Amino acid sequence: MKAFLVARVSTDDQKDALPAQTFRLTEYAKRRGYDFEITELRESAYKGNRSAFSELVTKITKHGEVCIVVFDKIDRYTRDSSSQEVRMLDDLRKSAKIELHFPSDNLFIHKDSPATDLLRLGMGVVVAQYYSDAISDNVRRRFEQKLRDGEWIGKAPLGYKNSILPNGKKWIEVEPYSAEIIRQIFKRYAEGNTSNRIIADQMRKEFGIKIGQSKVEQTLKNPFYYGEMRIKDVLYPHKYEPLVSYELFERAKSI
């Protein structure tokens, strides 16, 4: 019988767990004499990065013969009990097209599984869902704290660059060449008698940078350059070096 082995980790911090999962799943399939293929998935439980898992479930759906889907443990099966993939696998199980095996939990689920086994699966899914929600809460709280601390999360805007301080802390520092471009955009626009198109042309000719009118407009509206971060229309003061004064920003904004 064909077996699809799924080694799955939910965060980058767990990537070292993949080899151990792969080994246990492979040994299990060999002991059972299955014709198997193994898929390793590195995903995020809170970023919605599930495309690889979706593709695998679609492949299993189209397999055409009864097969076995093997996860090391229930919490590798799902961190989201409402996900489309989980519903699809459960529908296949109910229609006797697949069996779900969780060797490390000593649990094997099929169409005619007793209520006690289904209860164990359900409880395992609930616990996994709780764990996923807890991770999401922790990530959200860390994100909110970083904003309160004035720390930008993500790629630095034009004029800055992402860097790592000697103590290992992530930082955003001024990139001198592109920072001068930003200053010139604000300065020239604030002087009046110009347009986004003209400034974009000037920047391309004088600095050799590919920049369009829309980028000029975005730059002029970005409060990061005078010292504040805009997140979902809320402004947070940041701790990085401003490139223009608030007065210059407002003067350009008023034109």
Buried (B, 14 or more C-beta within 10 A) or exposed (E): EBBBBBBBBBBEEBEEBBEEBBEBBBEBBEEBEBEBEBBBBBBBBBEEEBEBBEEBBEEBBEBEEEBBBBBBBBBBBBBBBEBEBBEBBBEBBEEEBBBBBBBBBEBBBBEEBEEEBEEBBEEBBEEBBEBBBEBBEEBEEEEEEBBEEBBBEEEBBBBBBEEEEEEEEEBBBBBEEBBBBBBBBBBBBBEEEEEBEBBBBBBEEEBEBEBEBEBBBEBBEBBBBBBBBEEEEEEBEBEBEBBBEEEBBEBBEEE
